[in-house]
Amino acid sequence: MKVFIVSYTLKKAKQSQRLMIHRLLYGYKDFSNNGAYSYQRKGLIEIYNGKKINRGVFIIPSKFKDKIISLLEENKADLQVIPAVLH
């Protein structure tokens, strides 16, 4: 299986952009009715069968690379993308 290891930093982005990117990539816990109900919202990495490795580093299958990379580039991320093969 061909995958890409993506490493990024958001030093140039505003705090609101950082939070938005983090929520989009990794998901978040959503509360409603004053905390009576909670929902786990999935992020793009989970939806696309990726895996978080470390802070700012994740693996994503090659067919979803362009969607994730374009999202990060639009939001001023410094990127390193490394191709890899998993057996």
Secondary structure, DSSP 8 states (H G I E B T S, - for coil): -EEEEEEEE-TTS-HHHHHHHHHHHH-EEEEETTTTEEEEE--HHHHTT-EEEETTEEEEEGGGHHHHHHHHHHTT-EEEEEEEE--
